[in-house]
Amino acid sequence: MARRKKHTAEQVVNLLRQIEVAVANGKTTTLACKESAITEQTYYRWRREYGGLQVDQARRLKELEQENAKLKRLVSELSLEKLVLKDIASGWPHTLSHSKSALSSSRSEFGGILPTQP
């Protein structure tokens, strides 16, 4: 299996322009894609994503996509932390004696595989 080549946004926009010029000069899309060393499917996917963008706009689009992914990860991590803190603040387990009894009942439920208390 051939290893995939990563193209930068600038390279993609330039390849799309080259293919469009070749098609305007009478070549078929298939032949123009083959000369650019990409598949026709890749060409149409890139055209859908980058069609009509300038090089600097494509670069900015990629930067924004990366920033968006980073922010989504941060939001999910913070949401998880918030849920944990909310559980702790709600008083679960309510008392130490309650937690000891819950732990011993859990031990019996799981056949004694939970560790014993020190």
C-alpha positions as CSV (number, residue, x, y, z in Angstrom):
1,M,0.0,0.0,0.0
2,A,1.4,3.4,-1.0
3,R,2.1,5.9,1.7
4,R,-0.2,9.0,1.6
5,K,1.4,12.3,0.8
6,K,0.3,15.3,2.9
7,H,-0.2,18.4,0.9
8,T,-0.3,21.9,2.5
9,A,-3.2,24.1,1.8
10,E,-1.1,26.2,-0.5
11,Q,0.0,23.2,-2.5
12,V,-3.7,22.0,-2.8
13,V,-4.8,25.4,-4.2
14,N,-1.9,25.5,-6.6
15,L,-2.6,21.9,-7.8
16,L,-6.3,22.8,-8.3
17,R,-5.3,25.8,-10.4
18,Q,-2.9,23.7,-12.5
19,I,-5.7,21.2,-13.2
20,E,-8.2,23.9,-14.1
21,V,-5.7,25.4,-16.5
22,A,-5.1,22.0,-18.1
23,V,-8.8,21.3,-18.4
24,A,-9.3,24.7,-20.0
25,N,-6.6,23.9,-22.5
26,G,-8.5,20.8,-23.6
27,K,-7.2,18.0,-21.4
28,T,-9.6,15.7,-19.6
29,T,-9.9,16.0,-15.9
30,T,-8.7,12.4,-15.5
31,L,-5.5,13.1,-17.5
32,A,-4.9,16.4,-15.7
33,C,-5.2,14.7,-12.3
34,K,-2.9,11.9,-13.4
35,E,-0.3,14.4,-14.5
36,S,-0.6,16.1,-11.1
37,A,-0.1,12.7,-9.4
38,I,-3.5,12.8,-7.6
39,T,-6.6,10.8,-8.0
40,E,-9.8,12.2,-9.6
41,Q,-11.6,11.6,-6.3
42,T,-9.0,13.7,-4.4
43,Y,-9.4,16.5,-7.0
44,Y,-13.1,16.7,-6.5
45,R,-12.8,16.5,-2.7
46,W,-10.3,19.3,-2.7
47,R,-12.3,21.3,-5.2
48,R,-15.3,21.0,-2.9
49,E,-13.2,22.1,0.1
50,Y,-10.9,24.7,-1.4
51,G,-12.7,25.7,-4.6
52,G,-12.4,29.5,-5.2
53,L,-10.0,30.1,-2.3
54,Q,-6.8,32.0,-2.7
55,V,-3.6,30.6,-1.2
56,D,-3.7,32.9,1.9
57,Q,-7.4,32.1,2.4
58,A,-6.7,28.4,2.3
59,R,-3.8,28.8,4.8
60,R,-6.1,30.7,7.1
61,L,-8.8,28.0,6.8
62,K,-6.4,25.3,7.9
63,E,-5.3,27.4,10.9
64,L,-8.9,28.0,11.9
65,E,-9.7,24.3,11.6
66,Q,-6.7,23.4,13.8
67,E,-7.7,26.0,16.4
68,N,-11.3,24.8,16.4
69,A,-10.2,21.2,17.1
70,K,-8.0,22.4,19.9
71,L,-10.8,24.5,21.5
72,K,-13.2,21.5,21.2
73,R,-10.7,19.3,23.1
74,L,-10.4,22.0,25.8
75,V,-14.2,22.4,26.2
76,S,-14.6,18.6,26.5
77,E,-11.9,18.4,29.2
78,L,-13.3,21.3,31.1
79,S,-16.8,19.9,30.9
80,L,-15.5,16.6,32.4
81,E,-13.7,18.5,35.2
82,K,-16.9,20.4,35.9
83,L,-18.9,17.2,36.2
84,V,-16.3,15.7,38.6
85,L,-16.3,18.8,40.7
86,K,-20.1,18.9,40.7
87,D,-20.2,15.3,42.0
88,I,-17.7,16.1,44.7
89,A,-19.5,19.3,45.8
90,S,-22.8,17.4,46.0
91,G,-21.4,15.5,48.9
92,W,-21.0,12.1,47.2
93,P,-20.1,10.1,49.2
94,H,-22.1,12.0,51.9
95,T,-20.1,10.8,54.9
96,L,-17.1,8.8,55.6
97,S,-19.2,6.0,57.3
98,H,-21.4,6.0,54.2
99,S,-18.4,5.5,51.9
100,K,-17.0,2.7,54.1
101,S,-20.3,0.8,54.0
102,A,-20.5,1.4,50.2
103,L,-17.0,0.1,49.7
104,S,-17.7,-3.0,51.7
105,S,-20.9,-3.7,49.9
106,S,-19.0,-3.1,46.6
107,R,-16.4,-5.6,47.7
108,S,-19.1,-8.3,48.3
109,E,-20.8,-7.5,44.9
110,F,-17.5,-8.0,43.0
111,G,-16.5,-11.1,44.8
112,G,-13.9,-9.5,47.0
113,I,-11.7,-8.3,44.1
114,L,-11.7,-4.7,45.4
115,P,-8.8,-3.9,47.8
116,T,-9.4,-3.9,51.5
117,Q,-9.2,-0.7,53.5
118,P,-5.9,0.0,55.3
